[in-house]
Amino acid sequence: MPVVSRPYEPADAEAFFAIRSATYGNGVPVPIEEQVIKYGRPYVAELNGVVAGVAKMNEYVVARGAASIPNAGIAGVAVSPTERQSGVGSALLSWLVRHAKEEGFPLTSLYAFRESFYRKFGYEVCGRKTHVICPTPRLPKLKSDLPVRRLMADDWELIRPCYETFARARSGFHIRDERRWQEVVGARDFPAVYAFGDPVESYAIVVHKIDFWERQRVAEVAWSTEAGHRAILAWFAGLGANKTHIDWTEPSDSPYLARYLDQGVEIKVDGPIMYRVTDFVAAVNLLKPDTVGEFTIEIRDELIPENVGPWRVAFSPNGVIAEKSDHADLSLDIRQLSCSFMGEPSILDLARNGLIEVRDRSALIQASHLLTPSPVNCWDFF
C-alpha cells in the first residue's frame, strides 16, 4: 500500500510520541500527561494504515533584506525504526513540500541530519555560519566607549531593534515574535544577556561556564553598528580572563574575519541550514527591489510543476510581476533557484561555477538586481 501523509489527530498521540522518542529521546516512553504539542503543526505518515513517520511544520517569517517571507520550518522528522528505508520518510517529505505551498508558505527551511537526503526534495544549503574558536591570548586588543549592562529576560524588547537591523541587513534570519524571544533569553539554562550602548548597538548572550580554564561558548551575538561589533570583541577579553578560548558565531560577512583574524584561531563552518522555494511567483512577489529590470528564467522542479518555467520577471520599486514566457535566457534547478532567492551562494556565484545555464549575460545581471547577493544565516535552531 502507498504511504498516506496527513495532519496529526489526537488518536495518533501514542504512536507520534513513541516515534519521536525513538529518534530524539533515547527511546524513553513519553508519559501521557507530557504528550503535548506546544507549537507547530504536527503531521504523520501511515504505512498499511499504521503511523510510521512523523514531522512538524513551524511557522516563521524570515528576513530577505526589507522583505518578510512566510516560511515553514520543517522539524522533528522521524520514522519508526521498524519502517526505516521503506520510503516513509521520502513520501512524507514530498508531501510536506507540496503541503507547505498549499498552506501559503512560499519558502521552507530545515536543519538536515544529512544534506544529501533533503536535496532529493529540492532543498539546498544556503549561506554559512562562521564559527570562531579563539584562544584568549589571541583576542584582539580593543577598547570600546559603549556602556555595557546585563539585561533580564523581560528586557528583550531593548535588544529587538538591534537584532532586526542585523537581520534585515542579511537574509534568512527569523523575525522573532515574543514567544521566540522568550525562548532565546528565558531558556532553562539561564542565559545572561549583555547589551552594549544605549540604545543598544550590539548584544551577546552567554551561558556562563563555572569551571576555570575551559572553553566559553557565546550563544548569540548581533550588532547594528561597527562600534557595536567592536564592543563585543573588546568585552570578550574580560569574559575570557579565566578561560582558554572564547567561541562564537558570525555570519559569512564576518567583520572579525575581515579585520581581526590571527594565527592560532580556528575557523569552522557548521550548522548549515537548507532552504527550498515552494512557490516561485509568490516568493518573488514579496521581494522589495529598489531598481528596475527584467529577465527570463527557466526553473526545473520535480515536485512542484507550478514552479516550472520559462518565466518573464519584471521588477521595479512598485513591485514584481512574474508571468509565463515562451523562452528563457537563464536555466536552473529549484535547488539553485532557492540559493539565488536567498542570496548565498548568489546567482552570480552559481553562474560563475557553471551551475546555471546562461544564454544571455545581460539577463544574469538583471536577475542579480532582484535576487541580490546576501549573506544567509539563521540563529534559531528548530
TORKE-605592 format. One record per residue (C-alpha): z, x, y; residue in three letters. Coordinates in steps of 0.1 Angstrom, whole numbers, plus 5000, padded with zeros to 4 digits. Example, Ala and Ser with C-alpha at 12.3 -4.5 7.8 and 13.67 -1.06 7.14 Angstrom:
507851234955ala/507151374989ser/
end
This chain:
500050005000met/499450125036pro/502250225058val/503249955082val/504850065116ser/506749815137arg/509649775162pro/513149805147tyr/515049495137glu/518849465132pro/518349435094ala/516849785095asp/520149945106ala/521350085073glu/518050255064ala/517350365100phe/520650555104phe/520550695069ala/517150845075ile/518150975109arg/521251135094ser/519351305066ala/517251485093thr/519651525123tyr/523151455110gly/523551675078asn/523251365057gly/526751235067val/526850855065pro/527050675098val/529850415099pro/528750065106ile/530550055139glu/528650365151glu/525250225141gln/524350165177val/521150255196ile/522450335231lys/519050355248tyr/515350385240gly/513050175219arg/513550225181pro/510750185155tyr/510450205118val/507650265093ala/507650085060glu/506150215027leu/505849954999asn/508049725020gly/510849975023val/511850155056val/510750515050ala/510350655086gly/511950615120val/511450715156ala/512450625191lys/510550595223met/512450675255asn/511250555289glu/510850825316tyr/509050885348val/507651235353val/506551415384ala/502951525388arg/503251655424gly/503551355446ala/502551115418ala/505050945395ser/503750895359ile/505450655334pro/506050855303asn/507050765268ala/509251035253gly/508851035215ile/512151135199ala/514051125166gly/511051125144val/512351135108ala/511151045073val/513250975043ser/513551295021pro/512151094992thr/508950995010glu/508051315029arg/504451435026gln/503351085017ser/501651015051gly/504550815065val/505151045095gly/501451065103ser/501050695101ala/504050635123leu/502850895150leu/499350755150ser/500750405156trp/503250525183leu/500450685203val/498550365204arg/501650155209his/502650365239ala/499350295256lys/499649925249glu/503149925263glu/501850065296gly/502650435292phe/499650645302pro/501450965291leu/503651055262thr/505651375255ser/507751525228leu/509551835216tyr/507951935183ala/509652055151phe/506252225146arg/503552205172glu/500652225147ser/501651895132phe/501651705165tyr/498251845176arg/496751615149lys/497751325172phe/496351465204gly/499451645217tyr/499251995232glu/501852245246val/501752225284cys/503452495306gly/506152735295arg/509852795301lys/510753145313thr/513953225296his/515653525313val/518353725295ile/519653975320cys/522354245313pro/524854205341thr/524254565354pro/520554475358arg/521154165380leu/519554215414pro/521954325442lys/521654045466leu/523753875493lys/523553515505ser/524753335536asp/524752995519leu/528152845512pro/528952775476val/531152495463arg/531952335430arg/531051975427leu/532451695405met/530351485381ala/530451195406asp/528851415432asp/525451425415trp/523851245445glu/524451565465leu/522151775443ile/519551505436arg/517351575467pro/517251945458cys/516251865423tyr/513551615433glu/512051865458thr/512052125430phe/510451875405ala/507751745429arg/506652105436ala/505652115399arg/504751895370ser/506451735340gly/510051715354phe/511751385349his/512551185380ile/516151115368arg/517950785372asp/521750765374glu/522250745337arg/520351065331arg/522251245359trp/525451135343gln/524351285310glu/523451615327val/526651665349val/529151455329gly/528451585294ala/531351615269arg/531251995271asp/532451975308phe/529752155327pro/530552295361ala/528152225389val/527852485417tyr/525952395448ala/524652635474phe/524052535510gly/524952215530asp/522852025525pro/522252165490val/519352415488glu/520052505451ser/522452455423tyr/523552595389ala/525052405360ile/527352615338val/529452565307val/531952845312his/532553085283lys/536153165278ile/535753495259asp/535053815278phe/532054045272trp/529753785257glu/526553625270arg/526953355296gln/524353085295arg/523452885326val/522352545315ala/520252445345glu/519152585379val/516952435406ala/516152525442trp/514352375472ser/514152695493thr/513653065487glu/517153115502ala/518552875476gly/517053075448his/518353395462arg/521853245465ala/521853155428ile/520953515418leu/523553665442ala/526153435427trp/525253545392phe/526853885399ala/530353725401gly/529653485372leu/528853785351gly/531754015361ala/533353995327asn/530153905307lys/527554115290thr/524553905301his/523553615322ile/520753395307asp/518953115324trp/515552945325thr/513052925353glu/509652755354pro/506552965348ser/506153025385asp/509453205383ser/510453375416pro/512753605395tyr/509753745377leu/507753775409ala/510453975428arg/513354105407tyr/512354175371leu/513854515359asp/513854735328gln/516154615301gly/515754245309val/514454035281glu/511953755289ile/511353485263lys/509153175262val/510852905243asp/511552535240gly/507952415248pro/507152055255ile/504051875244met/502151605262tyr/499451355254arg/497451135278val/497250785261thr/495250615289asp/492950835309phe/491950575335val/495550465342ala/496750825343ala/494250955369val/494650635389asn/498250735396leu/497351075410leu/497751145447lys/494751355458pro/494751505493asp/490951575493thr/487651415485val/485551485454gly/483651365424glu/482851485389phe/481751355355thr/483651435323ile/483351355286glu/486651315266ile/486951325228arg/489851125214asp/490051035177glu/492950795180leu/492250605213ile/488550535216pro/489050375251glu/489550725264asn/486250845252val/483750925280gly/481551005296pro/483350915329trp/482550945365arg/485651015385val/485650985423ala/488751055444phe/490051065479ser/493351025497pro/492750655493asn/492850675455gly/490950745423val/488150555407ile/487150625371ala/484250435356glu/481850485327lys/478950725332ser/475650805314asp/476151175315his/478951435318ala/479051785333asp/482351865316leu/483251805280ser/486751855264leu/489151725237asp/492051495245ile/494451795240arg/492752005267gln/492551695288leu/496251655286ser/496852015296cys/494351975325ser/496051645336phe/499551815336met/498252135352gly/499152425328glu/497152565313pro/494952435341ser/491452305337ile/490252635353leu/492252845327asp/490852635298leu/487352685311ala/487853055316arg/488753085279asn/485852875266gly/487952565257leu/485952335279ile/482252295279glu/481052345314val/477452225321arg/477852235359asp/480252485375arg/480552265407ser/481851985386ala/484652215373leu/485652305408ile/485651935418gln/487751845388ala/490252115397ser/490751955431his/492051635414leu/493651795383leu/495252075403thr/496852375386pro/500552335385ser/503552485366pro/504652245339val/508252215327asn/510951965317cys/514652055319trp/515651745298asp/515651765260phe/515251435241phe/
end
